[in-house]
Amino acid sequence: MQRQIVRVMRRFFPRLRYVPLRNVVGEGNLISTEGATLVNVHFDIQGNHNKIIIEKGAFLQNVYFRVRGERHTVRIGEDVRISRRGEIWMEDQEGLLQIGKGTTVASAHFAITEPGSRLLVGEDCMLKYARVILTRFMMPTRGNGSTLPPM
């Protein structure tokens, strides 16, 4: 049965190479990917009235969306390319991540973790290799709660 669903979806949505995992819990959540190409993209959303808008011409490969909370917005512009294990992590409420038209992101992680935080990436930018972009300073901790020294 699962294989039949996948075949039907690939027939009607040829730009969708692999059926994305969508674990969406809550009311009023929107995932819009019309005209975008998604390869191994996972949506894990728990909360209400969150929006993920991926505009036409965008290419996402191996990207994980983790959204917890309410009224978050992710807008990925036209012709944006995100690949190599990217992650978008949002918590609390009313966060905004906007990635401008023509931007390339390789192996970057975005964390929007404060209420009302905004993270805007301009048009035609390039972010490469193991970049972590946070809206709040987060210090790694040991199991006993003490912080690790900076590297």
C-alpha positions in Angstrom: 0.0 0.0 0.0 2.8 2.5 0.9 4.6 1.8 -2.4 1.4 2.5 -4.4 1.0 5.8 -2.6 4.6 6.7 -3.3 4.2 5.8 -7.0 1.0 7.9 -7.3 2.6 10.9 -5.6 5.7 10.7 -7.9 3.4 10.5 -10.9 1.4 13.6 -10.0 4.3 15.5 -8.3 7.4 14.8 -10.5 9.6 17.4 -8.8 9.2 15.5 -5.5 11.9 12.9 -5.7 11.3 11.2 -2.4 8.1 11.5 -0.4 9.1 13.7 2.5 8.4 12.6 6.1 5.7 14.8 7.5 5.1 14.5 11.2 2.7 17.4 11.8 0.8 17.6 15.0 -1.5 20.6 15.7 -4.1 22.8 13.9 -3.7 25.4 11.1 -0.2 24.3 10.1 0.8 25.1 6.4 3.5 23.5 4.3 3.7 25.0 0.8 6.2 23.6 -1.6 4.6 24.2 -5.0 7.3 24.4 -7.7 10.2 23.4 -5.4 12.3 20.3 -5.6 12.6 18.3 -2.3 14.9 15.4 -1.8 14.9 13.6 1.6 13.3 16.6 3.4 11.7 16.0 6.8 9.0 18.1 8.4 8.6 17.6 12.2 6.1 20.1 13.5 4.3 20.2 16.9 2.2 23.3 17.5 -0.5 25.4 15.9 -0.6 27.9 13.0 3.0 27.4 11.8 3.9 28.1 8.1 6.7 26.7 6.0 6.7 28.3 2.5 9.2 27.1 0.0 8.9 29.1 -3.2 9.3 27.9 -6.8 12.7 26.9 -8.1 14.0 26.2 -4.6 16.0 22.9 -4.2 16.2 21.3 -0.8 18.2 18.1 -0.1 18.7 16.4 3.2 17.0 19.2 5.2 15.3 18.7 8.6 12.6 21.1 9.8 12.0 20.9 13.5 9.3 23.3 14.7 7.9 23.4 18.3 5.5 26.1 19.3 3.0 28.4 17.7 2.8 31.0 14.8 6.3 30.4 13.4 7.1 31.3 9.8 9.8 29.9 7.5 10.0 31.5 4.1 12.5 30.1 1.6 12.8 32.3 -1.5 12.9 31.5 -5.2 15.9 29.6 -6.5 17.4 29.0 -3.0 19.5 25.9 -2.7 19.9 24.1 0.7 21.8 20.8 0.9 24.2 18.6 2.8 22.3 18.0 6.1 20.8 21.4 6.8 18.6 21.9 9.8 16.0 24.5 10.7 15.0 24.4 14.4 12.4 26.7 15.8 11.0 26.9 19.4 8.6 29.1 21.4 6.4 31.3 19.3 6.2 33.8 16.5 9.7 33.2 15.2 10.7 34.1 11.6 13.3 32.6 9.3 13.5 34.2 5.9 16.1 33.1 3.3 16.3 35.5 0.3 16.1 34.7 -3.4 19.1 32.9 -5.0 20.9 32.0 -1.7 23.0 28.8 -1.4 23.3 27.1 2.0 25.5 24.0 2.5 25.4 22.1 5.8 24.2 25.0 7.9 21.9 24.9 11.0 19.5 27.7 11.9 18.1 27.9 15.4 15.4 30.4 16.2 14.7 29.8 19.9 13.4 33.0 21.5 9.8 34.3 21.3 9.5 36.8 18.4 13.0 36.2 17.1 13.8 37.0 13.5 16.6 35.7 11.3 16.8 37.2 7.8 19.3 36.0 5.2 19.5 38.3 2.2 19.4 37.6 -1.5 22.2 35.8 -3.3 24.2 34.9 -0.2 26.3 31.8 0.4 26.6 30.0 3.7 28.9 26.9 3.6 30.0 24.0 5.8 29.0 23.5 9.4 27.7 27.0 10.1 25.4 27.3 13.1 23.3 30.4 13.2 21.5 31.1 16.5 19.2 33.9 17.7 20.3 33.2 21.3 23.6 32.2 22.8 23.5 28.6 23.7 26.4 27.1 25.7 26.8 23.3 25.7 26.5 21.7 29.1 27.7 18.6 30.8 25.3 16.1 32.3 25.5 17.9 35.7 24.5 21.3 34.3 27.9 22.9 34.3 29.0 24.5 31.0 31.8 23.2 28.8 34.8 25.5 28.3 34.9 27.3 24.9 37.1 25.8 22.2 
